[in-house]
Structures are given as structure tokens and as C-alpha cells.
Amino acid sequence: MNSKPSLPPIRNQINNIDKKIVYLLAERKKLIFTIAASKIQNNQEIRDIEREKKLLHDLINYGKKYHLTSEYITCIFQIIIEESVLTQQMLLQQFYNNNKIYPSSFSFLGPNGSYSHIALNEYAQRNCKKYIEKECSTFEEVLLSVENNYTDCAIVPIENNSSGVISEVLSILKNINLFIIGEINICVNHCLLGLKNAKLKNIKTIYSHPQPFKQCSNFIRQFSHWKIKYSKSTTDAIRTVAQYKDITNAALGSAIGGNIYKLNILATNVTNQEKNITRFILLSKNKINISPQIPAKTTIIFNKKNTSNDLVKILILLQKNNITVKTISSKIKQNNLIEEVVYVDIPLNISSSLMQDIIKKVIHLNTNIKILGCYPSAKIIPAVL
């Protein structure tokens, strides 16, 4: 009888192959720096969509020779291509702004392990060699930290594709003197987290920030006996469950946060939508310049009066120029009055002649317009479990 193969030697072979893959990715990235320098010198576009399509097509055909599926090849190389594009954009932006655009300190809604902290690390690890983090307990504190010169940059969530706009942030943005310098989209899978011996069937109280409760409402609806407790952040909820040491308590939050406080996952991916995407924006006291070679967007914010059709006029104006925009609106309380604030993303560089013409016309329609900033458009980051 043939003996069964020993797993350790096979696993060692796989480990060695994985290391070679990492080494080759690093070698590929070195070449990307050279390509970026050439594109900067020759004023070429960073992204070549047609070349990307041909590359994927050729790689898929090549992969078929080795019985690799098109889905497998596409998934891997879309990530590699996106990394290449982001690296080139970063280098171009540094050149375009004389290496003065990237912050060295960040404020965020903490503690460590919160989704704001995860988004911060995704951005900072790509764009900053060294950086300092400052935990804050409220969104207002996060933004005021920058306005009062305690940190260079703030990171806050602005919207979620399931629960909608974060009204509290929108309200603060209207009254604060900061500019958007970047954005990051994170696909978040909320987990239900409990103590080591906790069981889903025995949970009685659940803690979290109000947003995850909205984003996981379908799951929560299955447990009508649960008592809902709101916290300042998801990590604050996780920390509370860890400190109380009650196996009937649980928290909605990230697996990363649960790991920090040694909680177990009782249920995963409990969001209403399969892809639960939260968009974060980065704000600074200083504007940045965006190279015309980089896809960019300009964001404006204004009050929508009950008797005014300013928004309709603005949208018609943009439509006439064949520009598709994204609008976010929310009713907020201001000086004991309810007013509607509208946040508009326009996929144009503010330095373009078309955008300058649109701004002049928009200001003529509504004098309360505030330009929040022009910044590079972001792609969606893979799911955070």
C-alpha cells in the first residue's frame, strides 16, 4: 500500500512559492516607479484602460494553459493593476505638489480597531512613511483637532450604501473651515462579537455605534428580545463587552477590533447588503492641487431652502454639460431650526475650465455654496472582516 504524502514538505514548497510571488510583486513595483517617472516627464495619462483590458485578456488566455479560471486571474490581476495605478498617482501627486501634500498626523473616531482607524491605516500606510494617530471620542472632536492644529488631517465617514449619509458629520462640515484632500471606500463586513464562552442563542444585550445597527437591521430583527445599547464607536462597544465579562452581551463591530479585545466571532457578515461600503473622507486646513492626469472630483455643499429649487437648477446645469453627479442630502438641526444640507460630488478637477465655469454659475444660483475641496477619486478597498 502506498503511504500517504506528508503535509509539512508540501506546505514548505507552497511557502517557498508564496515568497517568490511576493518577491516578484516587489520587483514589479520597482518597474512601476520607473514608468511613473516617465509618465510625469512626458505628461502622459496615468491610466490606460485599453491596455489594462488587453493585459487581462492575454493573462486569462495564458492562465487557461495551466487550468486557471478567468475569474481567478481577473481577481488577482485587478488588485495588482489597481496597486500599480495608485502607486503612480501617489508619485505624480507628490511631484505636482512639491512633496508637501501628505500629512504626518491623523485624528479619528477611536479607539484603535474602529472602522475609522482601519480606513486611516489603509490611507496612511500607502501615503505616509511615518505618522501619528490621535484617538477622539466624537466626530466634532475629530474635526476640531485639525482646526485647532493638534493634527494635520481628520478622517471621518460621510456615507454608507446601506444606512445612507452620516448626518452628524454633514452638519459639522457645513460649519468648519477644512478641505477634503482624499477619500477611501471600505467594504465592511460587520461581525457579532462576544466573550469566549458566549453563544448566539444566549445573547440578551447588543452594543454598537448607531450606524452598524442601521446597516445590520435585517439580522437584528431576527432577535426581537435583544436590548440595544448605543456606544460612541464600534470599538467602544467591543471594549464594553470585554470589560463587563457578561456572556449575554455582544457587540457589532470589526473582527480586527474583536481580536484586539480577545472577543470571539458569534456571527459574521451580518450586514443587510452583501457589499456594505462606507466612504471616508480626509480633511485638512490646506487645499491640495490635483494633477490633470489623475481622475478627480470636486465637492460642494450648500443649504437647500424650502422655497428654493436651487438644487434642481444646479443639476440641470450639470446635466447640460453631460456631467453625472452624486448628491447626498440630509435634514439637520441648526439653531433650533430644521434645514436641509446638500452635498454634491462632481467628477471634475476644479482647475479645469469647465469646472470653473460651473462654479461661477452655481454661486450665482446659491450664494451659500461652500467648496469643500478637490481630490483624487478613490476605488473600493476589499472587505474588512
C-alpha positions in Angstrom: 0.0 0.0 0.0 1.3 3.4 -0.9 2.0 5.7 2.0 0.1 9.0 2.3 2.1 12.1 1.4 3.5 14.1 4.3 1.9 17.5 4.6 4.9 19.5 6.0 7.2 19.1 3.0 4.3 20.1 0.6 3.4 23.1 2.7 7.1 24.2 2.7 7.0 24.1 -1.1 3.9 26.3 -1.1 5.5 28.7 1.4 8.6 29.0 -0.9 6.4 29.7 -3.9 4.4 32.3 -2.0 7.7 34.1 -1.0 8.7 34.1 -4.7 5.4 35.6 -5.6 5.9 38.4 -3.0 9.5 38.9 -4.4 8.2 39.2 -8.0 5.5 41.7 -6.9 8.2 43.8 -5.2 10.3 43.7 -8.5 7.2 44.6 -10.5 6.6 47.6 -8.2 10.2 48.8 -8.8 9.4 49.0 -12.5 6.2 50.9 -11.7 8.3 53.7 -10.2 10.3 53.9 -13.4 7.1 54.0 -15.5 5.6 56.7 -13.3 8.8 58.9 -13.7 8.4 58.5 -17.5 4.8 59.5 -17.5 5.5 62.5 -15.3 8.3 63.6 -17.6 6.2 63.1 -20.8 2.9 64.4 -19.3 1.1 61.1 -20.1 -2.2 59.8 -18.6 -1.6 57.6 -15.6 -4.4 55.1 -16.5 -4.6 53.3 -19.9 -7.9 51.4 -19.7 -7.5 49.8 -23.1 -4.0 48.4 -22.2 -5.5 47.1 -18.9 -8.2 45.3 -20.8 -5.7 43.7 -23.3 -3.4 42.7 -20.4 -6.2 40.9 -18.6 -7.4 39.3 -21.8 -3.9 38.0 -22.5 -3.3 36.8 -19.0 -6.7 35.0 -18.9 -5.8 33.1 -22.1 -2.3 32.3 -20.7 -3.9 31.1 -17.5 -6.1 28.6 -19.4 -2.9 26.7 -20.4 -2.5 26.0 -16.7 -6.2 25.3 -16.0 -6.7 28.6 -14.1 -10.1 30.1 -14.4 -10.7 33.6 -15.8 -12.3 34.6 -12.5 -9.2 33.7 -10.6 -6.8 35.5 -12.9 -9.1 38.6 -13.1 -9.5 38.8 -9.3 -5.7 38.7 -8.7 -4.6 41.0 -11.5 -7.3 43.6 -10.9 -5.7 44.1 -7.5 -2.2 44.2 -8.9 -3.2 46.7 -11.6 -5.0 48.9 -9.1 -2.0 48.9 -6.8 0.1 50.0 -9.8 -2.3 52.8 -10.7 -2.4 54.1 -7.1 1.4 54.0 -6.8 1.8 56.1 -9.9 -0.9 58.5 -8.8 0.8 58.9 -5.4 4.2 59.7 -7.1 2.6 62.1 -9.5 0.7 63.9 -6.7 4.0 64.3 -4.8 5.7 65.8 -7.8 2.7 68.0 -8.6 2.6 69.4 -5.0 6.4 69.5 -4.4 6.2 66.7 -1.8 4.1 68.8 0.6 0.7 67.2 0.5 0.8 64.2 2.8 0.0 64.7 6.5 2.0 63.2 9.3 -0.7 63.1 12.0 -4.3 62.0 11.9 -7.3 62.3 14.2 -10.1 59.6 14.0 -13.1 58.3 15.9 -11.4 55.7 18.2 -10.3 53.7 19.9 -7.9 51.6 17.8 -9.7 48.9 15.8 -12.7 51.2 14.8 -13.6 51.3 11.2 -12.2 54.9 11.1 -8.9 53.6 12.4 -8.9 50.8 9.7 -9.6 53.4 7.0 -6.8 55.7 8.4 -4.3 52.9 8.3 -5.3 51.9 4.7 -4.6 55.5 3.6 -1.6 56.4 5.7 0.3 53.2 5.1 0.2 53.9 1.4 0.9 57.6 1.5 3.0 58.3 4.7 6.3 56.9 5.8 5.7 57.9 9.4 2.5 59.2 11.1 1.0 59.9 14.4 -2.5 58.8 15.4 -4.9 60.7 17.7 -8.0 59.0 19.1 -11.1 61.1 19.6 -14.4 60.3 21.2 -16.8 62.3 18.9 -16.8 63.4 15.2 -16.7 67.0 16.3 -13.6 66.4 18.3 -12.0 64.6 15.3 -12.5 67.7 13.1 -11.7 70.3 15.7 -8.4 68.5 16.3 -7.3 69.6 12.8 -8.9 73.1 13.0 -7.1 73.7 16.3 -3.7 72.4 14.9 -3.5 69.3 17.1 -3.3 67.1 13.9 -2.7 67.6 10.2 -5.6 65.6 9.0 -9.0 64.2 10.1 -10.7 61.1 8.8 -14.5 60.7 9.1 -17.2 58.5 7.4 -19.5 60.5 5.2 -21.9 57.8 3.9 -22.7 54.2 3.7 -24.5 52.5 0.8 -26.9 50.7 3.2 -27.6 53.3 6.0 -27.1 56.4 4.0 -25.5 59.7 4.9 -23.9 60.3 8.4 -25.9 63.4 9.2 -23.8 64.4 12.2 -20.7 64.7 10.0 -22.5 66.6 7.3 -23.7 69.1 9.9 -20.2 69.7 11.2 -18.7 70.0 7.7 -21.1 72.9 6.9 -19.7 75.0 9.7 -16.0 74.1 9.8 -13.1 75.6 7.8 -11.5 72.4 6.5 -11.0 71.0 3.0 -11.3 67.4 1.6 -7.9 66.2 0.4 -8.8 62.5 -0.2 -11.3 59.7 0.2 -11.2 56.0 0.8 -14.0 53.4 0.3 -14.0 50.4 2.5 -16.2 47.3 2.1 -17.1 46.4 5.7 -18.5 43.1 7.0 -19.8 43.6 10.5 -19.4 40.8 12.9 -21.3 39.9 16.1 -18.7 39.6 18.8 -18.9 38.0 22.3 -16.8 36.6 25.1 -15.1 33.2 24.8 -18.0 31.1 26.1 -20.8 33.2 24.7 -23.4 31.6 22.5 -25.6 33.4 19.9 -28.8 31.9 21.4 -28.0 33.3 24.9 -27.3 36.9 23.9 -29.6 39.5 25.5 -27.8 42.8 25.0 -26.0 44.1 22.0 -23.7 47.2 21.9 -22.6 49.3 18.9 -22.5 52.7 17.2 -25.9 53.7 15.7 -24.6 53.2 12.1 -24.0 49.4 12.3 -27.4 48.9 13.9 -28.9 50.5 10.7 -26.6 48.5 8.4 -27.4 45.2 10.2 -31.2 45.8 10.8 -32.3 42.6 9.0 -30.1 40.4 11.1 -31.1 42.2 14.4 -34.8 41.9 13.5 -34.5 38.1 14.0 -33.8 38.6 17.7 -36.6 40.8 18.9 -35.7 40.1 22.6 -32.3 41.8 22.2 -31.7 45.0 24.2 -30.0 47.7 22.0 -27.3 49.8 23.6 -25.6 52.7 21.7 -21.9 53.5 22.0 -19.6 56.2 20.7 -17.9 53.8 18.3 -17.8 50.1 17.4 -14.6 49.7 19.2 -16.0 51.4 22.3 -18.8 48.8 22.1 -16.3 45.9 21.8 -14.3 47.2 24.8 -17.5 47.5 26.9 -18.4 43.8 26.2 -14.8 42.8 27.1 -14.8 44.8 30.3 -18.3 43.7 31.6 -17.4 40.0 31.2 -21.1 39.0 30.8 -21.6 36.2 28.3 -25.1 37.5 27.5 -23.6 40.7 26.0 -22.3 41.1 22.4 -21.1 43.9 20.1 -21.4 44.7 16.4 -18.0 45.6 15.0 -14.9 44.5 13.1 -13.1 41.2 13.5 -9.9 43.4 13.9 -11.5 45.2 16.9 -12.7 41.9 18.3 -9.2 40.4 18.1 -7.7 43.4 19.9 -10.0 42.8 22.9 -9.9 39.0 22.6 -13.6 38.5 21.7 -14.9 35.6 19.6 -17.0 35.9 16.4 -20.5 34.7 17.0 -21.8 35.6 13.5 -20.1 37.2 10.5 -21.2 39.2 7.5 -24.4 40.2 9.2 -25.0 43.4 7.1 -28.1 44.0 5.1 -26.1 44.2 1.8 -23.5 41.8 0.6 -21.2 44.7 -0.2 -21.6 47.1 2.7 -19.4 50.1 1.6 -18.6 53.0 3.8 -17.0 56.1 2.3 -14.5 58.0 4.4 -13.1 61.5 3.6 -9.8 63.1 4.8 -9.9 66.7 5.7 -7.1 69.3 6.2 -6.7 73.0 6.8 -4.8 73.2 3.4 -6.1 72.5 -0.1 -4.2 70.3 -2.4 -3.5 70.6 -6.2 -4.7 67.7 -8.3 -2.8 66.8 -11.4 -4.9 66.8 -14.6 -3.5 63.3 -15.3 -5.4 61.9 -12.3 -9.2 61.2 -12.0 -10.5 63.7 -9.6 -13.7 65.0 -8.1 -14.8 68.4 -6.6 -17.3 68.5 -3.7 -19.6 71.4 -2.9 -22.1 71.8 0.0 -25.0 74.2 0.4 -28.3 74.8 2.2 -31.4 73.9 0.4 -34.2 76.3 1.3 -37.8 75.0 1.4 -38.9 77.6 -1.1 -36.0 77.2 -3.4 -35.3 75.0 -6.4 -31.6 75.7 -6.4 -30.7 72.0 -6.4 -32.8 71.3 -9.5 -31.2 74.3 -11.3 -27.7 73.1 -10.4 -28.4 69.5 -11.5 -29.9 70.8 -14.8 -26.8 73.0 -15.3 -24.5 70.0 -14.8 -26.7 67.7 -17.0 -26.4 70.2 -19.9 -22.6 69.7 -19.7 -23.1 65.8 -19.7 -21.9 65.5 -16.1 -23.3 62.8 -13.9 -23.1 63.9 -10.2 -23.7 62.3 -6.9 -25.8 64.1 -4.3 -26.3 63.5 -0.6 -28.9 65.4 1.3 -29.8 65.3 5.0 -32.0 67.3 7.3 -30.1 68.7 10.2 -30.9 70.9 13.2 -29.3 74.3 13.2 -30.1 77.0 15.8 -33.4 75.2 16.7 -34.4 75.2 13.0 -34.5 72.2 10.7 -32.6 72.8 7.4 -31.6 70.6 4.5 -28.0 70.4 3.6 -27.0 69.1 0.2 -23.5 67.6 -0.5 -22.6 67.2 -4.3 -19.7 65.3 -5.8 -18.8 66.4 -9.3 -16.3 64.2 -11.2 -14.2 67.1 -12.5 -10.9 68.7 -11.5 -11.5 72.1 -10.0 -8.7 73.6 -12.2 -10.5 72.6 -15.4 -12.1 75.5 -17.4 -15.4 73.6 -17.4 -15.5 73.2 -13.6 -14.5 76.9 -13.1 -17.4 77.9 -15.3 -19.8 75.7 -13.4 -18.7 77.1 -10.1 -19.4 80.6 -11.2 -22.9 79.7 -12.4 -23.6 77.6 -9.3 -22.5 80.5 -7.0 -24.8 82.8 -8.9 -27.7 80.4 -8.2 -26.9 80.0 -4.5 -24.7 82.3 -2.5 -24.4 79.8 0.3 -22.3 77.4 -1.7 -19.2 76.1 0.0 -16.4 74.3 -1.9 -15.2 71.5 0.3 -12.3 70.5 -1.9 -10.9 68.8 -5.0 -9.2 65.4 -4.5 -8.3 62.1 -6.2 -11.2 59.7 -6.8 -10.9 56.5 -4.8 -11.6 52.9 -5.6 -13.2 50.3 -3.2 -10.9 48.5 -0.8 -11.6 44.8 -0.3 -13.8 43.7 2.6 -12.6 44.2 6.2 -13.9 41.2 8.2 
